[in-house]
């Protein structure tokens, strides 16, 4: 049974979440993060885990958009360790992207490989592309090319990895196709 305070916190959290969503629509990531953090605080005080877990993921996404990868990783590790199984694939994907952005290619590969092993149905073309970029920057060209084929098979618009492989191998014509 909810108390008046928990209902007030829930309503306040939802309002802050909606404001954050509006700022995201106009790519104002700093303001979105501010209201996302307020929303998370209110959801936490309301004590309703389904809102708390989703708000953790949203806070992490906004930290990522603000290029604050260490904070993003902290929130995602918390969610991955303590949150519902429902959020684990999204957590691993964003962890992989965060480590890739921090140029920690070994850790990025680890997160994407864990995603591929534990949740293969949740791996999309973008995840394969990011895994391939981590392999490429880690000096594992063969694996990068293999993953590139998988990414392109899932989504032919995933050309970033294809371009980077082509430029590294000196195939300039392929790079500009």
N, C-alpha and C positions, 0 to 999 in steps of 0.2 A: 504494500500500500504506500502510495506516495504522500509525502507531507507537503504542506504548502511551500516550504522552502525548496524542496527538490523540484516541484512543479515550476516555481519561479526561475530556478537555475536552468532548467530544461528550456523554458521559453526564451530566456535571455541568451542561452547558447545557440538556439535556432536562429534568433535574430542576428547575432554576430556572424553565424555561418552564412546567412543570406547576404549580409553586407560584404563578407569576404568573397563570396561568389561573384558579386557585382564588380569588385575591384579586379578579380581575375579576368573578367570579360574584357576589360580595357587594358589588360597587361600591366596593371599597377601592382607588382608583386610585393613591394614593401608594405603597402597598405593592406593587401590581402593577408599577408603573414600576420600583421598586427591583429586584425580581427579574427583570424584563424586561431591565434593563441588565446585571445579572449574567449572565443567559443569553446576551445578545449578546456579551459579553466572552469567554465560554467558547467560543461557536461561532466567533468570530473567531480565537481561538488554535488551534482544531481545524483551521482552514483549509479547511472544506468550504463552498463558496459557497452552495449551496442553503439551508443553515441560516443562513448569515450574512445573505443578502438577506431572507429571511422575518423574521429577528429585527429587522432595521432597520425594516421596515414595522411590526412589532408595537411596537417602542420608540416610533416616531412616533405611533402610535395612542394609546399610553398618555400620551405628552406632551400630545397633543390633549385627552384626557380630563381631564388635570390643568390644562388651560388654559395650558399653557406653549407657546404657538404658535410663538415664535421657534425653540425647540429642535426642535419638530416639523418646522418648515420646513427646518431645517438637515439633519436626517436624511433627509427626503423628497427634497430636492434632490440629496443624495449618492446615494440609491437610484436616482433618475430618471436621473442622469448616468452612473452606473457599474453599475447593476444589470441584471438580466435584463429583457428586453422584457415578460415575464410580469407584472412589478410596475409597469410604467409607467402603466396606467390607474388603478390604485388610488392610486398616488402623486399623479397629477394631481387626482383627486377630493378626496383629503384636503388637498392643497395649496390647492385652491379653497376648501374649507371653512375652512382655517386663515386664509387671507387675509380671508375674509368675517368671521370672528370677530375679526380685528384691525382691521376696518373699512377695509381696503385693497380697496375694491370694484373698482377698475380691474385690479389684479393677480388678484383672484378671478375676474373675468370672463375674463381672459386664460387662466387655467388651465382653466376649464370649457370655454371655446371650443376650446382645444387638444384637450381630451378629446373633445369632440364632433366635431372635424375628423379627428383621427387614430384614434380608437377609438369610433366611433359605437355599435357594438354593446354597449359596456361602459357606456354612459350610461343610468342608471336614473331612475325618477321622483324620487328624492331629489336626484340630481345636478341635474336640471332645476329642481327647487324652489329649490335653493341658488343656481343661476345666476340664476333669476328674482329672488330676493331681492337679489342683488348688483346686477342691473339696476335694480330698484326703488330701492334706497338710493343708487344712482349717478344717479338722476334720469331714467332711461330707461324711463318708464312703458309705452310701446308695446311695447318688447321684453319687458318683464316680463310683460305680459298675454299675449303670444304664447307665451312659455315656460311660463306658468302653464297654458295650454290643453294643451300637450304633457305637462306633469307630471301633470295630472289625467287625461289619456287613458291614461297608463301606470299610474297608481295613484290611484284616486279618493279615497284617504285623505290625499293630500298637500294639505291645506287651509290650511296656514300661509300660503303665498304668496297664495292666494285671499283669505283674511281680511285680510291686510295691504293688498292692492290695494283691496279694498272699503272699508276704513277710510280710506285715503288719498284715494279718489275721493268719499267722503262717502256711499256706498251702505250705510248702516247695516243695512238689512234683509238685504241679501245677506251682510254680514259675520257676522250671527248665524244664518244658515241652517244 
